Amino acid sequence: MPMTVEQIVEETAQWPVDAVAELLDRIALAKHGDMSAARMDAWTGTALRRCAELDSGQAELIPGAVASARIRKIVGR
């Protein structure tokens, strides 16, 4: 059975930042193989920055269900 998104987040939360960035790069490349090197570098930089913000406590994750509920409330669904 495939892992849930929540399980993936829990697992990767234990990984070093550079390993998470590499995973994000590989996922982006698999989904958008035509991305230029510049766009990929920008993506990596953003991923590393966001990981650092999470690690330092400057930002926190919002569960997908909570984010979806907020969006539904905003759009009136």
All heavy atoms as TSV, in Angstrom:
chain	resi	resn	atom	element	x	y	z
A	1	MET	N	N	0.849	-1.172	0.000
A	1	MET	CA	C	0.000	0.000	0.000
A	1	MET	C	C	0.901	1.244	0.000
A	1	MET	O	O	1.851	1.324	0.767
A	1	MET	CB	C	-0.892	-0.019	1.245
A	1	MET	CG	C	-1.710	1.255	1.392
A	1	MET	SD	S	-2.619	1.363	2.939
A	1	MET	CE	C	-3.900	0.181	2.651
A	2	PRO	N	N	0.617	2.219	-0.851
A	2	PRO	CA	C	1.432	3.438	-0.897
A	2	PRO	C	C	1.313	4.237	0.407
A	2	PRO	O	O	0.312	4.151	1.111
A	2	PRO	CB	C	0.837	4.239	-2.056
A	2	PRO	CG	C	-0.141	3.356	-2.733
A	2	PRO	CD	C	-0.440	2.211	-1.843
A	3	MET	N	N	2.356	5.000	0.687
A	3	MET	CA	C	2.341	5.862	1.875
A	3	MET	C	C	1.378	7.019	1.661
A	3	MET	O	O	1.215	7.494	0.541
A	3	MET	CB	C	3.744	6.427	2.142
A	3	MET	CG	C	4.768	5.394	2.528
A	3	MET	SD	S	6.428	6.102	2.681
A	3	MET	CE	C	6.268	7.068	4.159
A	4	THR	N	N	0.765	7.479	2.743
A	4	THR	CA	C	-0.072	8.671	2.663
A	4	THR	C	C	0.825	9.901	2.671
A	4	THR	O	O	2.009	9.823	3.050
A	4	THR	CB	C	-1.039	8.759	3.857
A	4	THR	OG1	O	-0.264	8.955	5.059
A	4	THR	CG2	C	-1.907	7.510	3.978
A	5	VAL	N	N	0.266	11.022	2.283
A	5	VAL	CA	C	1.030	12.277	2.320
A	5	VAL	C	C	1.497	12.543	3.749
A	5	VAL	O	O	2.643	12.951	3.972
A	5	VAL	CB	C	0.174	13.446	1.781
A	5	VAL	CG1	C	0.877	14.774	2.020
A	5	VAL	CG2	C	-0.127	13.252	0.310
A	6	GLU	N	N	0.629	12.306	4.710
A	6	GLU	CA	C	0.983	12.530	6.117
A	6	GLU	C	C	2.171	11.660	6.532
A	6	GLU	O	O	3.086	12.120	7.220
A	6	GLU	CB	C	-0.238	12.237	6.985
A	6	GLU	CG	C	-0.302	12.980	8.280
A	6	GLU	CD	C	-0.075	14.474	8.192
A	6	GLU	OE1	O	-0.691	15.171	7.373
A	6	GLU	OE2	O	0.760	14.956	8.973
A	7	GLN	N	N	2.186	10.397	6.087
A	7	GLN	CA	C	3.303	9.509	6.403
A	7	GLN	C	C	4.594	9.992	5.747
A	7	GLN	O	O	5.668	9.927	6.356
A	7	GLN	CB	C	2.991	8.083	5.937
A	7	GLN	CG	C	1.919	7.395	6.754
A	7	GLN	CD	C	1.467	6.092	6.132
A	7	GLN	OE1	O	1.315	5.980	4.914
A	7	GLN	NE2	N	1.239	5.089	6.970
A	8	ILE	N	N	4.482	10.483	4.535
A	8	ILE	CA	C	5.664	11.002	3.838
A	8	ILE	C	C	6.208	12.218	4.575
A	8	ILE	O	O	7.418	12.347	4.784
A	8	ILE	CB	C	5.336	11.332	2.371
A	8	ILE	CG1	C	5.008	10.048	1.599
A	8	ILE	CG2	C	6.492	12.086	1.708
A	8	ILE	CD1	C	4.397	10.273	0.233
A	9	VAL	N	N	5.325	13.112	4.991
A	9	VAL	CA	C	5.756	14.307	5.729
A	9	VAL	C	C	6.438	13.905	7.034
A	9	VAL	O	O	7.504	14.424	7.374
A	9	VAL	CB	C	4.562	15.256	5.989
A	9	VAL	CG1	C	4.944	16.356	6.962
A	9	VAL	CG2	C	4.052	15.844	4.685
A	10	GLU	N	N	5.832	12.975	7.765
A	10	GLU	CA	C	6.437	12.521	9.022
A	10	GLU	C	C	7.812	11.912	8.775
A	10	GLU	O	O	8.753	12.182	9.528
A	10	GLU	CB	C	5.530	11.504	9.700
A	10	GLU	CG	C	4.306	12.114	10.339
A	10	GLU	CD	C	3.414	11.072	11.000
A	10	GLU	OE1	O	3.946	10.056	11.488
A	10	GLU	OE2	O	2.190	11.289	11.029
A	11	GLU	N	N	7.938	11.094	7.756
A	11	GLU	CA	C	9.212	10.451	7.448
A	11	GLU	C	C	10.271	11.473	7.056
A	11	GLU	O	O	11.381	11.469	7.567
A	11	GLU	CB	C	9.013	9.429	6.316
A	11	GLU	CG	C	10.296	8.845	5.759
A	11	GLU	CD	C	11.032	7.931	6.728
A	11	GLU	OE1	O	10.382	7.354	7.608
A	11	GLU	OE2	O	12.263	7.812	6.592
A	12	THR	N	N	9.918	12.361	6.127
A	12	THR	CA	C	10.915	13.301	5.618
A	12	THR	C	C	11.249	14.398	6.622
A	12	THR	O	O	12.284	15.049	6.491
A	12	THR	CB	C	10.464	13.928	4.285
A	12	THR	OG1	O	9.202	14.571	4.465
A	12	THR	CG2	C	10.355	12.874	3.198
A	13	ALA	N	N	10.416	14.594	7.630
A	13	ALA	CA	C	10.728	15.581	8.673
A	13	ALA	C	C	12.006	15.201	9.420
A	13	ALA	O	O	12.675	16.065	9.993
A	13	ALA	CB	C	9.559	15.702	9.648
A	14	GLN	N	N	12.355	13.932	9.368
A	14	GLN	CA	C	13.561	13.446	10.054
A	14	GLN	C	C	14.812	13.541	9.182
A	14	GLN	O	O	15.912	13.308	9.644
A	14	GLN	CB	C	13.360	11.981	10.486
A	14	GLN	CG	C	12.091	11.720	11.258
A	14	GLN	CD	C	11.949	12.583	12.496
A	14	GLN	OE1	O	12.893	12.748	13.250
A	14	GLN	NE2	N	10.776	13.154	12.691
A	15	TRP	N	N	14.628	13.859	7.912
A	15	TRP	CA	C	15.738	13.887	6.966
A	15	TRP	C	C	16.506	15.203	7.055
A	15	TRP	O	O	15.949	16.238	7.408
A	15	TRP	CB	C	15.227	13.745	5.542
A	15	TRP	CG	C	14.599	12.445	5.198
A	15	TRP	CD1	C	14.282	11.406	6.024
A	15	TRP	CD2	C	14.171	12.048	3.897
A	15	TRP	NE1	N	13.687	10.404	5.307
A	15	TRP	CE2	C	13.609	10.767	4.013
A	15	TRP	CE3	C	14.215	12.665	2.656
A	15	TRP	CZ2	C	13.099	10.081	2.927
A	15	TRP	CZ3	C	13.703	11.977	1.569
A	15	TRP	CH2	C	13.164	10.700	1.699
A	16	PRO	N	N	17.778	15.192	6.638
A	16	PRO	CA	C	18.529	16.450	6.523
A	16	PRO	C	C	17.932	17.326	5.415
A	16	PRO	O	O	17.328	16.815	4.460
A	16	PRO	CB	C	19.949	16.003	6.127
A	16	PRO	CG	C	19.984	14.531	6.251
A	16	PRO	CD	C	18.583	14.018	6.317
A	17	VAL	N	N	18.095	18.633	5.551
A	17	VAL	CA	C	17.514	19.588	4.605
A	17	VAL	C	C	17.955	19.302	3.177
A	17	VAL	O	O	17.139	19.351	2.251
A	17	VAL	CB	C	17.882	21.036	5.017
A	17	VAL	CG1	C	17.482	22.029	3.945
A	17	VAL	CG2	C	17.220	21.390	6.327
A	18	ASP	N	N	19.222	18.975	2.971
A	18	ASP	CA	C	19.685	18.747	1.599
A	18	ASP	C	C	19.047	17.500	0.983
A	18	ASP	O	O	18.786	17.461	-0.217
A	18	ASP	CB	C	21.213	18.683	1.520
A	18	ASP	CG	C	21.822	17.585	2.379
A	18	ASP	OD1	O	21.226	17.216	3.412
A	18	ASP	OD2	O	22.907	17.100	2.023
A	19	ALA	N	N	18.730	16.502	1.793
A	19	ALA	CA	C	18.058	15.310	1.264
A	19	ALA	C	C	16.622	15.638	0.862
A	19	ALA	O	O	16.134	15.157	-0.162
A	19	ALA	CB	C	18.075	14.189	2.308
A	20	VAL	N	N	15.954	16.474	1.651
A	20	VAL	CA	C	14.589	16.900	1.313
A	20	VAL	C	C	14.615	17.719	0.021
A	20	VAL	O	O	13.783	17.528	-0.867
A	20	VAL	CB	C	13.949	17.703	2.465
A	20	VAL	CG1	C	12.599	18.273	2.050
A	20	VAL	CG2	C	13.808	16.833	3.702
A	21	ALA	N	N	15.591	18.617	-0.096
A	21	ALA	CA	C	15.709	19.426	-1.312
A	21	ALA	C	C	15.940	18.542	-2.530
A	21	ALA	O	O	15.343	18.767	-3.597
A	21	ALA	CB	C	16.836	20.440	-1.162
A	22	GLU	N	N	16.774	17.520	-2.389
A	22	GLU	CA	C	17.014	16.609	-3.514
A	22	GLU	C	C	15.733	15.865	-3.879
A	22	GLU	O	O	15.411	15.714	-5.070
A	22	GLU	CB	C	18.099	15.600	-3.180
A	22	GLU	CG	C	18.368	14.634	-4.323
A	22	GLU	CD	C	19.431	13.588	-4.013
A	22	GLU	OE1	O	20.114	13.696	-2.984
A	22	GLU	OE2	O	19.557	12.660	-4.829
A	23	LEU	N	N	14.976	15.422	-2.886
A	23	LEU	CA	C	13.712	14.742	-3.166
A	23	LEU	C	C	12.761	15.657	-3.922
A	23	LEU	O	O	12.151	15.257	-4.917
A	23	LEU	CB	C	13.064	14.280	-1.861
A	23	LEU	CG	C	11.668	13.668	-1.994
A	23	LEU	CD1	C	11.699	12.392	-2.826
A	23	LEU	CD2	C	11.071	13.414	-0.620
A	24	LEU	N	N	12.647	16.906	-3.469
A	24	LEU	CA	C	11.777	17.860	-4.154
A	24	LEU	C	C	12.238	18.098	-5.588
A	24	LEU	O	O	11.415	18.178	-6.506
A	24	LEU	CB	C	11.715	19.178	-3.386
A	24	LEU	CG	C	11.036	19.107	-2.018
A	24	LEU	CD1	C	11.203	20.413	-1.270
A	24	LEU	CD2	C	9.585	18.726	-2.157
A	25	ASP	N	N	13.543	18.208	-5.779
A	25	ASP	CA	C	14.090	18.363	-7.140
A	25	ASP	C	C	13.687	17.188	-8.024
A	25	ASP	O	O	13.253	17.369	-9.161
A	25	ASP	CB	C	15.615	18.446	-7.111
A	25	ASP	CG	C	16.128	19.802	-6.709
A	25	ASP	OD1	O	15.339	20.763	-6.660
A	25	ASP	OD2	O	17.336	19.897	-6.436
A	26	ARG	N	N	13.842	15.991	-7.486
A	26	ARG	CA	C	13.555	14.799	-8.285
A	26	ARG	C	C	12.074	14.682	-8.602
A	26	ARG	O	O	11.698	14.279	-9.702
A	26	ARG	CB	C	14.086	13.570	-7.569
A	26	ARG	CG	C	15.629	13.592	-7.529
A	26	ARG	CD	C	16.207	12.439	-6.820
A	26	ARG	NE	N	15.999	11.230	-7.613
A	26	ARG	CZ	C	16.426	10.034	-7.240
A	26	ARG	NH1	N	17.079	9.892	-6.116
A	26	ARG	NH2	N	16.199	8.985	-8.000
A	27	ILE	N	N	11.228	15.048	-7.648
A	27	ILE	CA	C	9.783	15.025	-7.904
A	27	ILE	C	C	9.430	16.054	-8.973
A	27	ILE	O	O	8.689	15.756	-9.912
A	27	ILE	CB	C	8.982	15.285	-6.607
A	27	ILE	CG1	C	9.128	14.099	-5.658
A	27	ILE	CG2	C	7.514	15.561	-6.929
A	27	ILE	CD1	C	8.592	14.355	-4.266
A	28	ALA	N	N	9.972	17.265	-8.835
A	28	ALA	CA	C	9.696	18.315	-9.820
A	28	ALA	C	C	10.181	17.891	-11.199
A	28	ALA	O	O	9.487	18.102	-12.202
A	28	ALA	CB	C	10.355	19.628	-9.398
A	29	LEU	N	N	11.346	17.294	-11.267
A	29	LEU	CA	C	11.891	16.846	-12.549
A	29	LEU	C	C	11.021	15.740	-13.153
A	29	LEU	O	O	10.762	15.740	-14.354
A	29	LEU	CB	C	13.328	16.360	-12.369
A	29	LEU	CG	C	14.119	16.126	-13.629
A	29	LEU	CD1	C	14.208	17.401	-14.458
A	29	LEU	CD2	C	15.520	15.635	-13.286
A	30	ALA	N	N	10.541	14.826	-12.317
A	30	ALA	CA	C	9.685	13.747	-12.810
A	30	ALA	C	C	8.359	14.292	-13.335
A	30	ALA	O	O	7.829	13.799	-14.325
A	30	ALA	CB	C	9.430	12.729	-11.698
A	31	LYS	N	N	7.830	15.315	-12.676
A	31	LYS	CA	C	6.551	15.894	-13.074
A	31	LYS	C	C	6.696	16.889	-14.218
A	31	LYS	O	O	5.811	17.038	-15.033
A	31	LYS	CB	C	5.888	16.610	-11.893
A	31	LYS	CG	C	5.390	15.690	-10.829
A	31	LYS	CD	C	4.274	14.864	-11.384
A	31	LYS	CE	C	3.233	14.553	-10.368
A	31	LYS	NZ	N	2.156	13.773	-10.948
A	32	HIS	N	N	7.812	17.616	-14.223
A	32	HIS	CA	C	8.018	18.704	-15.180
A	32	HIS	C	C	9.408	18.568	-15.782
A	32	HIS	O	O	10.237	19.448	-15.615
A	32	HIS	CB	C	7.878	20.065	-14.498
A	32	HIS	CG	C	6.626	20.204	-13.698
A	32	HIS	ND1	N	5.397	20.397	-14.273
A	32	HIS	CD2	C	6.410	20.155	-12.357
A	32	HIS	CE1	C	4.473	20.473	-13.336
A	32	HIS	NE2	N	5.055	20.315	-12.173
A	33	GLY	N	N	9.653	17.495	-16.475
A	33	GLY	CA	C	10.971	17.198	-17.010
A	33	GLY	C	C	11.558	18.283	-17.891
A	33	GLY	O	O	12.752	18.351	-18.082
A	34	ASP	N	N	10.706	19.175	-18.393
A	34	ASP	CA	C	11.178	20.221	-19.279
A	34	ASP	C	C	11.623	21.481	-18.538
A	34	ASP	O	O	11.893	22.497	-19.153
A	34	ASP	CB	C	10.091	20.577	-20.300
A	34	ASP	CG	C	8.817	21.087	-19.635
A	34	ASP	OD1	O	8.626	20.857	-18.434
A	34	ASP	OD2	O	8.007	21.702	-20.348
A	35	MET	N	N	11.708	21.426	-17.219
A	35	MET	CA	C	12.113	22.615	-16.460
A	35	MET	C	C	13.560	22.980	-16.787
A	35	MET	O	O	14.423	22.120	-16.856
A	35	MET	CB	C	11.983	22.371	-14.953
A	35	MET	CG	C	10.549	22.299	-14.491
A	35	MET	SD	S	10.418	21.975	-12.726
A	35	MET	CE	C	10.929	23.533	-12.070
A	36	SER	N	N	13.811	24.251	-16.936
A	36	SER	CA	C	15.171	24.707	-17.201
A	36	SER	C	C	16.006	24.612	-15.933
A	36	SER	O	O	15.476	24.538	-14.824
A	36	SER	CB	C	15.147	26.157	-17.677
A	36	SER	OG	O	14.765	27.014	-16.609
A	37	ALA	N	N	17.322	24.627	-16.097
A	37	ALA	CA	C	18.227	24.570	-14.951
A	37	ALA	C	C	18.004	25.768	-14.029
A	37	ALA	O	O	18.045	25.629	-12.805
A	37	ALA	CB	C	19.673	24.522	-15.435
A	38	ALA	N	N	17.732	26.936	-14.582
A	38	ALA	CA	C	17.509	28.134	-13.773
A	38	ALA	C	C	16.261	27.982	-12.912
A	38	ALA	O	O	16.259	28.333	-11.733
A	38	ALA	CB	C	17.391	29.369	-14.661
A	39	ARG	N	N	15.191	27.461	-13.514
A	39	ARG	CA	C	13.965	27.245	-12.740
A	39	ARG	C	C	14.187	26.201	-11.668
A	39	ARG	O	O	13.686	26.314	-10.564
A	39	ARG	CB	C	12.818	26.814	-13.652
A	39	ARG	CG	C	12.194	27.974	-14.402
A	39	ARG	CD	C	10.970	27.573	-15.183
A	39	ARG	NE	N	9.891	27.160	-14.302
A	39	ARG	CZ	C	8.880	26.389	-14.676
A	39	ARG	NH1	N	8.812	25.947	-15.909
A	39	ARG	NH2	N	7.940	26.051	-13.833
A	40	MET	N	N	14.957	25.161	-11.996
A	40	MET	CA	C	15.233	24.108	-11.027
A	40	MET	C	C	16.055	24.660	-9.872
A	40	MET	O	O	15.800	24.354	-8.712
A	40	MET	CB	C	15.950	22.950	-11.700
A	40	MET	CG	C	15.941	21.701	-10.881
A	40	MET	SD	S	14.265	21.145	-10.532
A	40	MET	CE	C	14.202	19.726	-11.541
A	41	ASP	N	N	17.047	25.518	-10.171
A	41	ASP	CA	C	17.851	26.136	-9.116
A	41	ASP	C	C	16.986	27.018	-8.227
A	41	ASP	O	O	17.152	27.041	-7.007
A	41	ASP	CB	C	18.986	26.965	-9.712
A	41	ASP	CG	C	20.098	26.106	-10.290
A	41	ASP	OD1	O	20.127	24.886	-9.989
A	41	ASP	OD2	O	20.913	26.640	-11.045
A	42	ALA	N	N	16.061	27.742	-8.823
A	42	ALA	CA	C	15.153	28.593	-8.048
A	42	ALA	C	C	14.284	27.732	-7.146
A	42	ALA	O	O	14.054	28.062	-5.976
A	42	ALA	CB	C	14.297	29.442	-8.981
A	43	TRP	N	N	13.797	26.618	-7.684
A	43	TRP	CA	C	12.973	25.703	-6.898
A	43	TRP	C	C	13.772	25.162	-5.714
A	43	TRP	O	O	13.285	25.120	-4.587
A	43	TRP	CB	C	12.478	24.568	-7.798
A	43	TRP	CG	C	11.702	23.530	-7.059
A	43	TRP	CD1	C	12.137	22.306	-6.679
A	43	TRP	CD2	C	10.350	23.631	-6.597
A	43	TRP	NE1	N	11.148	21.629	-6.012
A	43	TRP	CE2	C	10.040	22.423	-5.949
A	43	TRP	CE3	C	9.379	24.619	-6.676
A	43	TRP	CZ2	C	8.802	22.179	-5.375
A	43	TRP	CZ3	C	8.137	24.367	-6.106
A	43	TRP	CH2	C	7.861	23.159	-5.468
A	44	THR	N	N	15.009	24.755	-5.957
A	44	THR	CA	C	15.854	24.224	-4.893
A	44	THR	C	C	16.087	25.280	-3.823
A	44	THR	O	O	16.002	24.996	-2.628
A	44	THR	CB	C	17.206	23.737	-5.454
A	44	THR	OG1	O	16.952	22.717	-6.416
A	44	THR	CG2	C	18.107	23.198	-4.372
A	45	GLY	N	N	16.368	26.508	-4.248
A	45	GLY	CA	C	16.577	27.587	-3.290
A	45	GLY	C	C	15.350	27.835	-2.431
A	45	GLY	O	O	15.455	28.016	-1.210
A	46	THR	N	N	14.189	27.816	-3.054
A	46	THR	CA	C	12.943	28.003	-2.310
A	46	THR	C	C	12.731	26.854	-1.328
A	46	THR	O	O	12.361	27.073	-0.171
A	46	THR	CB	C	11.749	28.108	-3.277
A	46	THR	OG1	O	11.943	29.245	-4.116
A	46	THR	CG2	C	10.435	28.236	-2.534
A	47	ALA	N	N	12.971	25.641	-1.783
A	47	ALA	CA	C	12.786	24.477	-0.914
A	47	ALA	C	C	13.731	24.538	0.285
A	47	ALA	O	O	13.318	24.287	1.424
A	47	ALA	CB	C	13.008	23.193	-1.700
A	48	LEU	N	N	14.983	24.888	0.047
A	48	LEU	CA	C	15.943	24.987	1.146
A	48	LEU	C	C	15.550	26.089	2.134
A	48	LEU	O	O	15.633	25.908	3.352
A	48	LEU	CB	C	17.355	25.241	0.607
A	48	LEU	CG	C	18.003	24.060	-0.103
A	48	LEU	CD1	C	19.283	24.503	-0.794
A	48	LEU	CD2	C	18.279	22.935	0.873
A	49	ARG	N	N	15.091	27.221	1.602
A	49	ARG	CA	C	14.667	28.327	2.466
A	49	ARG	C	C	13.474	27.917	3.311
A	49	ARG	O	O	13.438	28.149	4.521
A	49	ARG	CB	C	14.323	29.559	1.622
A	49	ARG	CG	C	13.842	30.754	2.450
A	49	ARG	CD	C	13.459	31.950	1.577
A	49	ARG	NE	N	12.518	31.637	0.523
A	49	ARG	CZ	C	11.186	31.502	0.709
A	49	ARG	NH1	N	10.655	31.635	1.896
A	49	ARG	NH2	N	10.400	31.225	-0.318
A	50	ARG	N	N	12.485	27.276	2.674
A	50	ARG	CA	C	11.286	26.851	3.416
A	50	ARG	C	C	11.629	25.807	4.471
A	50	ARG	O	O	11.108	25.854	5.588
A	50	ARG	CB	C	10.234	26.296	2.445
A	50	ARG	CG	C	9.620	27.340	1.550
A	50	ARG	CD	C	8.733	28.312	2.315
A	50	ARG	NE	N	7.562	27.615	2.813
A	50	ARG	CZ	C	6.978	27.855	3.981
A	50	ARG	NH1	N	7.438	28.801	4.760
A	50	ARG	NH2	N	5.943	27.168	4.375
A	51	CYS	N	N	12.516	24.876	4.154
A	51	CYS	CA	C	12.936	23.878	5.142
A	51	CYS	C	C	13.616	24.550	6.332
A	51	CYS	O	O	13.360	24.192	7.485
A	51	CYS	CB	C	13.871	22.847	4.512
A	51	CYS	SG	S	13.036	21.684	3.430
A	52	ALA	N	N	14.464	25.531	6.062
A	52	ALA	CA	C	15.144	26.262	7.135
A	52	ALA	C	C	14.126	27.017	7.995
A	52	ALA	O	O	14.248	27.060	9.224
A	52	ALA	CB	C	16.180	27.219	6.552
A	53	GLU	N	N	13.115	27.623	7.358
A	53	GLU	CA	C	12.069	28.332	8.109
A	53	GLU	C	C	11.304	27.372	9.011
A	53	GLU	O	O	10.988	27.706	10.154
A	53	GLU	CB	C	11.096	29.027	7.152
A	53	GLU	CG	C	11.691	30.222	6.438
A	53	GLU	CD	C	10.793	30.766	5.340
A	53	GLU	OE1	O	9.730	30.155	5.055
A	53	GLU	OE2	O	11.148	31.812	4.767
A	54	LEU	N	N	11.019	26.187	8.513
A	54	LEU	CA	C	10.319	25.196	9.325
A	54	LEU	C	C	11.203	24.721	10.472
A	54	LEU	O	O	10.748	24.619	11.608
A	54	LEU	CB	C	9.882	24.014	8.459
A	54	LEU	CG	C	8.787	24.315	7.446
A	54	LEU	CD1	C	8.650	23.170	6.450
A	54	LEU	CD2	C	7.464	24.589	8.138
A	55	ASP	N	N	12.468	24.443	10.172
A	55	ASP	CA	C	13.393	23.972	11.206
A	55	ASP	C	C	13.599	25.004	12.308
A	55	ASP	O	O	13.733	24.652	13.477
A	55	ASP	CB	C	14.746	23.602	10.595
A	55	ASP	CG	C	14.702	22.332	9.763
A	55	ASP	OD1	O	13.708	21.569	9.882
A	55	ASP	OD2	O	15.644	22.108	8.988
A	56	SER	N	N	13.613	26.286	11.944
A	56	SER	CA	C	13.861	27.342	12.929
A	56	SER	C	C	12.605	27.759	13.690
A	56	SER	O	O	12.687	28.507	14.647
A	56	SER	CB	C	14.444	28.580	12.233
A	56	SER	OG	O	13.436	29.225	11.457
A	57	GLY	N	N	11.445	27.289	13.226
A	57	GLY	CA	C	10.199	27.670	13.874
A	57	GLY	C	C	9.592	28.951	13.329
A	57	GLY	O	O	8.558	29.403	13.817
A	58	GLN	N	N	10.207	29.560	12.310
A	58	GLN	CA	C	9.658	30.772	11.700
A	58	GLN	C	C	8.371	30.487	10.946
A	58	GLN	O	O	7.565	31.382	10.733
A	58	GLN	CB	C	10.658	31.393	10.732
A	58	GLN	CG	C	11.844	32.036	11.381
A	58	GLN	CD	C	12.785	32.581	10.317
A	58	GLN	OE1	O	13.334	31.831	9.513
A	58	GLN	NE2	N	12.965	33.883	10.316
A	59	ALA	N	N	8.191	29.249	10.527
A	59	ALA	CA	C	6.993	28.846	9.794
A	59	ALA	C	C	6.550	27.500	10.344
A	59	ALA	O	O	7.337	26.781	10.960
A	59	ALA	CB	C	7.293	28.733	8.304
A	60	GLU	N	N	5.279	27.191	10.147
A	60	GLU	CA	C	4.794	25.873	10.544
A	60	GLU	C	C	3.914	25.301	9.441
A	60	GLU	O	O	3.317	26.042	8.657
A	60	GLU	CB	C	4.063	25.922	11.872
A	60	GLU	CG	C	2.743	26.647	11.862
A	60	GLU	CD	C	2.078	26.637	13.227
A	60	GLU	OE1	O	2.662	27.189	14.169
A	60	GLU	OE2	O	0.974	26.087	13.331
A	61	LEU	N	N	3.874	23.989	9.406
A	61	LEU	CA	C	3.072	23.310	8.396
A	61	LEU	C	C	1.597	23.362	8.779
A	61	LEU	O	O	1.255	23.327	9.950
A	61	LEU	CB	C	3.507	21.851	8.262
A	61	LEU	CG	C	4.927	21.621	7.768
A	61	LEU	CD1	C	5.280	20.141	7.829
A	61	LEU	CD2	C	5.075	22.127	6.347
A	62	ILE	N	N	0.756	23.467	7.780
A	62	ILE	CA	C	-0.686	23.400	7.978
A	62	ILE	C	C	-1.153	22.126	7.298
A	62	ILE	O	O	-0.895	21.935	6.104
A	62	ILE	CB	C	-1.390	24.627	7.363
A	62	ILE	CG1	C	-0.904	25.903	8.028
A	62	ILE	CG2	C	-2.900	24.486	7.473
A	62	ILE	CD1	C	-1.402	27.167	7.351
A	63	PRO	N	N	-1.832	21.251	8.034
A	63	PRO	CA	C	-2.307	20.014	7.408
A	63	PRO	C	C	-3.182	20.310	6.186
A	63	PRO	O	O	-3.935	21.297	6.168
A	63	PRO	CB	C	-3.129	19.342	8.515
A	63	PRO	CG	C	-2.579	19.914	9.788
A	63	PRO	CD	C	-2.177	21.327	9.448
A	64	GLY	N	N	-3.084	19.468	5.182
A	64	GLY	CA	C	-3.825	19.666	3.947
A	64	GLY	C	C	-5.320	19.811	4.162
A	64	GLY	O	O	-5.979	20.637	3.514
A	65	ALA	N	N	-5.883	19.027	5.080
A	65	ALA	CA	C	-7.323	19.102	5.343
A	65	ALA	C	C	-7.712	20.471	5.895
A	65	ALA	O	O	-8.760	21.026	5.549
A	65	ALA	CB	C	-7.739	18.006	6.314
A	66	VAL	N	N	-6.846	21.039	6.734
A	66	VAL	CA	C	-7.116	22.361	7.306
A	66	VAL	C	C	-7.030	23.424	6.208
A	66	VAL	O	O	-7.896	24.300	6.099
A	66	VAL	CB	C	-6.134	22.677	8.456
A	66	VAL	CG1	C	-6.281	24.110	8.935
A	66	VAL	CG2	C	-6.334	21.704	9.608
A	67	ALA	N	N	-5.993	23.341	5.386
A	67	ALA	CA	C	-5.844	24.307	4.287
A	67	ALA	C	C	-7.025	24.213	3.328
A	67	ALA	O	O	-7.578	25.239	2.901
A	67	ALA	CB	C	-4.538	24.060	3.547
A	68	SER	N	N	-7.444	22.989	2.999
A	68	SER	CA	C	-8.584	22.808	2.097
A	68	SER	C	C	-9.856	23.389	2.690
A	68	SER	O	O	-10.648	24.029	1.983
A	68	SER	CB	C	-8.787	21.322	1.790
A	68	SER	OG	O	-7.697	20.825	1.058
A	69	ALA	N	N	-10.062	23.181	3.981
A	69	ALA	CA	C	-11.252	23.726	4.643
A	69	ALA	C	C	-11.240	25.256	4.599
A	69	ALA	O	O	-12.273	25.888	4.347
A	69	ALA	CB	C	-11.327	23.240	6.087
A	70	ARG	N	N	-10.074	25.846	4.807
A	70	ARG	CA	C	-9.961	27.311	4.742
A	70	ARG	C	C	-10.278	27.818	3.337
A	70	ARG	O	O	-10.969	28.829	3.163
A	70	ARG	CB	C	-8.560	27.759	5.149
A	70	ARG	CG	C	-8.273	27.605	6.608
A	70	ARG	CD	C	-6.857	28.049	6.927
A	70	ARG	NE	N	-6.526	27.798	8.314
A	70	ARG	CZ	C	-5.326	27.994	8.837
A	70	ARG	NH1	N	-4.336	28.439	8.073
A	70	ARG	NH2	N	-5.114	27.749	10.109
A	71	ILE	N	N	-9.770	27.129	2.341
A	71	ILE	CA	C	-10.027	27.530	0.946
A	71	ILE	C	C	-11.510	27.411	0.637
A	71	ILE	O	O	-12.100	28.322	0.037
A	71	ILE	CB	C	-9.172	26.684	-0.026
A	71	ILE	CG1	C	-7.689	27.026	0.140
A	71	ILE	CG2	C	-9.628	26.883	-1.472
A	71	ILE	CD1	C	-6.752	26.052	-0.529
A	72	ARG	N	N	-12.130	26.294	1.034
A	72	ARG	CA	C	-13.562	26.108	0.788
A	72	ARG	C	C	-14.364	27.235	1.452
A	72	ARG	O	O	-15.325	27.743	0.875
A	72	ARG	CB	C	-14.035	24.751	1.281
A	72	ARG	CG	C	-13.703	23.626	0.328
A	72	ARG	CD	C	-14.413	22.331	0.693
A	72	ARG	NE	N	-14.039	21.818	1.996
A	72	ARG	CZ	C	-12.960	21.099	2.256
A	72	ARG	NH1	N	-12.132	20.797	1.277
A	72	ARG	NH2	N	-12.693	20.673	3.460
A	73	LYS	N	N	-13.970	27.634	2.643
A	73	LYS	CA	C	-14.663	28.705	3.359
A	73	LYS	C	C	-14.532	30.032	2.581
A	73	LYS	O	O	-15.486	30.771	2.429
A	73	LYS	CB	C	-14.110	28.863	4.763
A	73	LYS	CG	C	-14.850	29.860	5.604
A	73	LYS	CD	C	-14.314	29.882	7.023
A	73	LYS	CE	C	-15.068	30.899	7.849
A	73	LYS	NZ	N	-14.593	30.922	9.223
A	74	ILE	N	N	-13.335	30.294	2.073
A	74	ILE	CA	C	-13.087	31.529	1.332
A	74	ILE	C	C	-13.916	31.588	0.037
A	74	ILE	O	O	-14.499	32.610	-0.289
A	74	ILE	CB	C	-11.586	31.698	1.022
A	74	ILE	CG1	C	-10.823	31.991	2.317
A	74	ILE	CG2	C	-11.342	32.802	-0.003
A	74	ILE	CD1	C	-9.308	31.886	2.180
A	75	VAL	N	N	-13.966	30.459	-0.670
A	75	VAL	CA	C	-14.666	30.447	-1.958
A	75	VAL	C	C	-16.150	30.117	-1.813
A	75	VAL	O	O	-16.882	30.095	-2.796
A	75	VAL	CB	C	-14.014	29.493	-2.982
A	75	VAL	CG1	C	-12.600	29.923	-3.292
A	75	VAL	CG2	C	-14.063	28.059	-2.532
A	76	GLY	N	N	-16.595	29.876	-0.577
A	76	GLY	CA	C	-18.006	29.668	-0.324
A	76	GLY	C	C	-18.534	28.312	-0.689
A	76	GLY	O	O	-19.671	28.165	-1.108
A	77	ARG	N	N	-17.743	27.290	-0.504
A	77	ARG	CA	C	-18.195	25.914	-0.793
A	77	ARG	C	C	-18.281	25.111	0.455
A	77	ARG	O	O	-17.633	25.118	1.361
A	77	ARG	CB	C	-17.241	25.222	-1.765
A	77	ARG	CG	C	-17.376	25.797	-3.150
A	77	ARG	CD	C	-16.583	24.976	-4.097
A	77	ARG	NE	N	-16.737	25.516	-5.430
A	77	ARG	CZ	C	-16.145	25.029	-6.470
A	77	ARG	NH1	N	-15.358	23.999	-6.367
A	77	ARG	NH2	N	-16.317	25.549	-7.644
